[in-house]
Amino acid sequence: MNKNHNILKIAKKTLAIESEAIANLIDLLTVDFEKAVRTIITSKGRVIVTGIGKSANIATKIVATFNSTGTPAIFMHAADAIHGDLGIIQKDDVVLFISKSGNTPEIKVLLPLIKDSGNKIIAICGNQKSYLGEKTDFFINSYVKEEACPNNLAPTTSTTAQLVLGDAIAVTLLQLRDFQSGDFAKYHPGGALGKRLYMRVEDIMHKSDKPFVNPNADIKDVIMEISSKRLGTTAVIEDSLIIGIITDGDLRRMIETHQNFEDLSAKDIMSKNPKTILKDALAVDALQTMENNNITQLLVVVDDKYYGVIHLHDLLKEGII
């Protein structure tokens, strides 16, 4: 290990080289990019993404991005394709090749077979004069001047360029499909992001432990209700309507401002016009309301009637935050 190396300087140089290469891709985009995207979106089939080596690794990421944003895609390793996996490709599929050189032996074997089947071929490739560059239907140029590797050998800048162009295709398709956050949630139901997009207040709120007192309840009853339901709050209900809320904070303020509690009732210490949220609202909206008002609980309502409580801890437990 050379102790004289400046680690931060190396890292910054790497980022500078790669960021410059990405910026240069903008000027390399041609009408072929538009034609490739329109071919994908009008196809009745899937996008089969293929490559070899590090390009294959990038291909798997592009497939994941396509699938998560509404474009059905399958990864096919170029080497496996010429040893039995070529059957993955169906007649309506579009094939996307990822390659830096465009001249690997696997591509030279695979490309004619696919063309003979009539499938449209898109190439993300760094060499337009390569075998792939000259034989493809649509060429997307991923040329980079140099790798970030000091020996200009390890695929670094080139694979970053491939990944960015894959993202550009995916995002363009996403917008053309008018793919919304609700659509995104369908493809990510198990993750934290998906939960933010589909989980509703009713899914995580407390309905059975529904603390409430009437306006004339004495302070002992208020404390017992808050303590027994373990939510740090209780609604104050009159004629089936919410008229206030009492929280742990209200009790602390009561202690600070009153010497004697015997003559006090719930209506004397409650906060009027409490913040509420509909049971069908998104859980993330409940979080936003709590953050905007610096509170940790919300009363949940249905048709203006008290339905239960949602607590900040519920949101934390579900990974909404």
C-alpha positions as CSV (number, residue, x, y, z in Angstrom):
1,M,0.0,0.0,0.0
2,N,1.4,3.4,-1.0
3,K,0.8,5.7,2.0
4,N,1.6,8.7,-0.2
5,H,-1.6,8.3,-2.2
6,N,-4.2,11.0,-1.5
7,I,-7.4,9.0,-1.1
8,L,-9.8,11.9,-1.5
9,K,-7.9,13.2,-4.5
10,I,-8.3,9.8,-6.2
11,A,-12.0,9.6,-5.4
12,K,-12.7,13.1,-6.7
13,K,-10.8,12.5,-9.9
14,T,-12.8,9.3,-10.4
15,L,-16.1,11.2,-10.0
16,A,-14.9,14.0,-12.2
17,I,-14.0,11.6,-15.1
18,E,-17.3,9.8,-14.8
19,S,-19.4,12.9,-14.5
20,E,-17.7,14.4,-17.6
21,A,-18.3,11.2,-19.5
22,I,-22.0,11.2,-18.6
23,A,-22.4,14.9,-19.6
24,N,-20.8,14.1,-23.0
25,L,-23.5,11.4,-23.7
26,I,-26.1,14.2,-24.1
27,D,-24.4,15.2,-27.4
28,L,-24.2,11.6,-28.6
29,L,-27.9,11.1,-28.5
30,T,-29.5,10.8,-31.9
31,V,-32.9,10.1,-33.5
32,D,-32.0,6.4,-33.0
33,F,-32.7,6.8,-29.3
34,E,-36.2,8.1,-30.0
35,K,-36.8,5.3,-32.5
36,A,-35.6,2.7,-30.1
37,V,-38.0,4.0,-27.4
38,R,-40.9,4.1,-29.7
39,T,-40.1,0.5,-30.9
40,I,-40.2,-0.7,-27.3
41,I,-43.4,1.1,-26.3
42,T,-45.3,-0.1,-29.4
43,S,-44.1,-3.7,-29.1
44,K,-46.5,-6.3,-27.9
45,G,-43.6,-8.3,-26.4
46,R,-40.9,-7.7,-23.7
47,V,-37.4,-6.2,-23.7
48,I,-34.8,-8.9,-23.7
49,V,-31.6,-7.3,-22.3
50,T,-28.3,-9.1,-23.0
51,G,-24.6,-8.7,-22.5
52,I,-21.5,-10.4,-21.3
53,G,-18.9,-9.6,-18.5
54,K,-19.5,-6.3,-16.7
55,S,-22.0,-5.3,-19.4
56,A,-24.1,-8.3,-18.3
57,N,-24.1,-6.9,-14.7
58,I,-25.3,-3.6,-16.0
59,A,-28.0,-5.4,-18.1
60,T,-29.5,-7.0,-15.0
61,K,-29.8,-3.6,-13.4
62,I,-31.5,-2.1,-16.4
63,V,-33.9,-5.1,-16.5
64,A,-34.7,-4.4,-12.8
65,T,-35.4,-0.7,-13.6
66,F,-37.5,-1.5,-16.6
67,N,-39.7,-4.0,-14.7
68,S,-40.2,-1.6,-11.7
69,T,-41.3,1.2,-14.0
70,G,-43.8,-0.7,-16.1
71,T,-41.7,-2.1,-19.0
72,P,-41.6,-5.9,-18.9
73,A,-38.0,-7.1,-19.3
74,I,-35.9,-10.2,-19.0
75,F,-32.2,-10.6,-18.7
76,M,-30.5,-13.1,-21.0
77,H,-26.8,-13.8,-20.7
78,A,-25.1,-13.6,-24.1
79,A,-23.0,-16.7,-23.4
80,D,-25.9,-18.8,-22.2
81,A,-28.0,-17.6,-25.1
82,I,-25.8,-19.4,-27.6
83,H,-25.8,-22.6,-25.4
84,G,-29.6,-23.1,-25.1
85,D,-31.2,-19.9,-23.7
86,L,-32.0,-18.4,-27.0
87,G,-35.6,-19.7,-26.6
88,I,-36.2,-16.9,-24.1
89,I,-36.8,-14.6,-27.1
90,Q,-40.3,-14.6,-28.5
91,K,-41.4,-13.2,-31.9
92,D,-42.7,-9.8,-30.5
93,D,-39.7,-9.2,-28.2
94,V,-37.2,-6.3,-28.6
95,V,-33.6,-7.2,-27.9
96,L,-31.3,-4.7,-26.2
97,F,-27.6,-5.5,-26.4
98,I,-25.2,-3.9,-23.9
99,S,-21.6,-3.9,-25.0
100,K,-18.5,-1.6,-24.8
101,S,-16.6,-3.0,-27.8
102,G,-19.5,-4.4,-29.8
103,N,-17.1,-7.1,-31.1
104,T,-17.2,-10.0,-28.6
105,P,-17.4,-13.5,-30.0
106,E,-20.8,-14.1,-28.3
107,I,-22.3,-11.1,-30.0
108,K,-21.0,-12.2,-33.4
109,V,-22.7,-15.5,-33.0
110,L,-25.9,-14.3,-31.3
111,L,-26.8,-11.2,-33.4
112,P,-27.4,-12.9,-36.8
113,L,-29.6,-15.5,-35.1
114,I,-31.8,-12.8,-33.6
115,K,-32.0,-10.8,-36.8
116,D,-33.0,-14.0,-38.7
117,S,-35.9,-14.3,-36.3
118,G,-37.1,-10.8,-37.2
119,N,-36.7,-9.2,-33.7
120,K,-35.8,-5.5,-33.6
121,I,-32.4,-4.9,-32.0
122,I,-31.2,-2.0,-30.0
123,A,-27.6,-1.5,-29.0
124,I,-26.1,0.5,-26.2
125,C,-22.5,0.4,-27.4
126,G,-19.3,2.4,-27.2
127,N,-18.1,1.7,-30.8
128,Q,-20.4,2.6,-33.7
129,K,-18.0,1.0,-36.2
130,S,-18.1,-2.4,-34.4
131,Y,-19.9,-5.5,-35.6
132,L,-22.8,-4.7,-33.2
133,G,-22.8,-1.0,-34.2
134,E,-23.1,-1.7,-37.9
135,K,-25.7,-4.6,-37.6
136,T,-28.1,-3.2,-35.0
137,D,-31.4,-1.5,-36.0
138,F,-31.0,1.3,-33.5
139,F,-27.6,2.5,-32.1
140,I,-27.3,4.3,-28.8
141,N,-23.8,5.6,-28.4
142,S,-22.2,5.0,-25.0
143,Y,-18.7,6.0,-26.1
144,V,-16.4,7.2,-23.3
145,K,-13.0,8.8,-23.7
146,E,-11.4,6.9,-20.8
147,E,-12.1,4.6,-17.9
148,A,-11.7,6.0,-14.4
149,C,-9.2,3.1,-13.8
150,P,-5.7,4.6,-13.9
151,N,-4.7,1.8,-16.3
152,N,-7.7,2.6,-18.5
153,L,-8.7,-1.1,-18.3
154,A,-11.2,-1.9,-15.6
155,P,-14.8,-1.1,-16.8
156,T,-15.8,1.9,-14.7
157,T,-16.7,4.9,-16.8
158,S,-18.0,2.7,-19.6
159,T,-20.4,0.8,-17.4
160,T,-21.6,4.0,-15.8
161,A,-22.4,5.3,-19.2
162,Q,-24.3,2.1,-20.1
163,L,-26.3,2.3,-16.8
164,V,-27.2,6.0,-17.3
165,L,-28.4,5.4,-20.9
166,G,-30.5,2.5,-19.6
167,D,-32.0,4.8,-17.0
168,A,-32.7,7.4,-19.8
169,I,-34.7,4.8,-21.7
170,A,-36.6,3.6,-18.6
171,V,-37.5,7.1,-17.6
172,T,-38.6,8.1,-21.1
173,L,-40.8,5.0,-21.3
174,L,-42.2,5.8,-17.8
175,Q,-43.3,9.2,-18.9
176,L,-44.7,8.1,-22.2
177,R,-46.8,5.5,-20.3
178,D,-47.9,8.2,-17.8
179,F,-46.7,5.9,-15.1
180,Q,-47.8,7.3,-11.8
181,S,-46.9,6.8,-8.1
182,G,-49.9,4.4,-7.7
183,D,-48.6,2.3,-10.6
184,F,-45.1,2.3,-9.0
185,A,-46.6,1.0,-5.7
186,K,-48.1,-2.0,-7.5
187,Y,-44.5,-3.1,-8.4
188,H,-43.1,-2.4,-4.9
189,P,-45.6,-3.6,-2.4
190,G,-43.1,-5.0,0.1
191,G,-40.6,-2.2,0.3
192,A,-40.7,1.0,2.5
193,L,-41.2,3.0,-0.7
194,G,-44.2,0.9,-1.7
195,K,-45.7,1.2,1.8
196,R,-45.5,5.0,1.5
197,L,-47.5,4.8,-1.7
198,Y,-50.2,2.3,-0.9
199,M,-50.5,1.8,2.9
200,R,-53.5,3.7,4.4
201,V,-54.2,5.0,7.9
202,E,-56.8,2.3,8.6
203,D,-54.1,-0.4,7.8
204,I,-52.0,0.6,10.8
205,M,-54.1,2.6,13.2
206,H,-55.5,1.6,16.6
207,K,-59.2,0.8,16.3
208,S,-59.8,-1.5,19.2
209,D,-57.9,0.7,21.7
210,K,-59.9,3.8,21.1
211,P,-59.4,6.2,24.1
212,F,-62.1,8.7,24.8
213,V,-63.7,10.6,27.7
214,N,-66.7,12.9,28.0
215,P,-66.1,16.6,28.6
216,N,-67.1,16.4,32.2
217,A,-64.8,13.5,33.1
218,D,-62.6,14.3,36.1
219,I,-58.8,14.3,35.8
220,K,-58.3,10.9,37.4
221,D,-60.6,9.3,34.7
222,V,-58.6,11.2,32.0
223,I,-55.3,9.9,33.3
224,M,-56.6,6.4,33.6
225,E,-58.0,6.4,30.1
226,I,-54.7,7.7,28.6
227,S,-52.7,5.2,30.7
228,S,-54.8,2.1,30.0
229,K,-54.9,2.6,26.2
230,R,-51.2,3.4,26.1
231,L,-51.4,5.8,23.2
232,G,-50.4,9.0,25.0
233,T,-53.7,10.7,24.2
234,T,-57.5,10.5,24.5
235,A,-60.2,12.1,22.5
236,V,-62.9,14.2,24.2
237,I,-66.3,13.2,22.8
238,E,-69.7,14.9,23.1
239,D,-72.8,13.7,21.2
240,S,-70.6,11.4,19.1
241,L,-68.5,14.3,17.9
242,I,-64.9,15.1,18.7
243,I,-64.7,18.4,20.6
244,G,-61.1,18.1,21.8
245,I,-58.0,16.0,22.6
246,I,-55.9,15.5,25.7
247,T,-52.3,14.4,25.4
248,D,-49.5,13.7,27.8
249,G,-48.3,17.2,27.0
250,D,-51.6,18.7,28.1
251,L,-51.3,16.8,31.5
252,R,-47.8,18.2,32.0
253,R,-49.0,21.7,31.3
254,M,-51.8,21.2,33.7
255,I,-49.4,20.3,36.5
256,E,-47.3,23.3,35.7
257,T,-50.2,25.8,35.8
258,H,-52.6,24.4,38.5
259,Q,-52.0,23.6,42.1
260,N,-55.3,21.8,42.6
261,F,-56.7,19.4,40.1
262,E,-59.9,18.3,41.9
263,D,-62.1,20.9,40.3
264,L,-60.8,20.4,36.8
265,S,-62.5,18.3,34.1
266,A,-61.5,17.1,30.7
267,K,-63.0,20.2,29.0
268,D,-60.8,22.5,31.1
269,I,-57.5,21.0,29.9
270,M,-58.3,19.7,26.4
271,S,-57.0,21.2,23.2
272,K,-59.9,22.3,21.0
273,N,-60.1,21.6,17.3
274,P,-57.6,18.8,17.2
275,K,-56.0,17.6,14.0
276,T,-57.8,14.7,12.4
277,I,-57.3,12.5,9.4
278,L,-59.6,10.3,7.4
279,K,-59.2,6.5,7.8
280,D,-58.8,6.1,4.0
281,A,-55.9,8.7,3.8
282,L,-52.5,7.5,3.0
283,A,-50.3,6.8,6.0
284,V,-47.6,9.0,4.5
285,D,-50.2,11.9,4.6
286,A,-50.6,11.2,8.3
287,L,-46.9,11.5,8.8
288,Q,-46.8,14.8,6.9
289,T,-49.6,16.2,9.1
290,M,-47.7,15.2,12.2
291,E,-44.5,16.7,11.0
292,N,-46.2,20.0,9.9
293,N,-47.9,20.4,13.3
294,N,-45.1,18.9,15.5
295,I,-47.4,16.3,17.0
296,T,-47.2,12.5,17.5
297,Q,-50.8,11.4,17.3
298,L,-53.8,12.0,15.1
299,L,-57.4,11.3,15.7
300,V,-58.9,9.2,12.8
301,V,-62.4,10.0,11.6
302,V,-65.1,8.6,9.3
303,D,-67.9,11.0,8.3
304,D,-66.7,13.3,11.1
305,K,-67.2,10.5,13.6
306,Y,-64.3,9.3,15.9
307,Y,-62.8,6.1,14.6
308,G,-59.5,5.7,16.4
309,V,-55.9,6.9,16.8
310,I,-52.8,6.7,14.7
311,H,-49.5,7.3,16.5
312,L,-46.1,8.2,15.1
313,H,-44.8,4.9,16.5
314,D,-47.2,3.1,14.2
315,L,-45.6,4.8,11.2
316,L,-42.1,4.0,12.5
317,K,-42.9,0.4,13.1
318,E,-44.2,0.0,9.5
319,G,-41.2,1.7,8.0
320,I,-43.2,4.7,6.6
321,I,-40.6,7.1,8.0
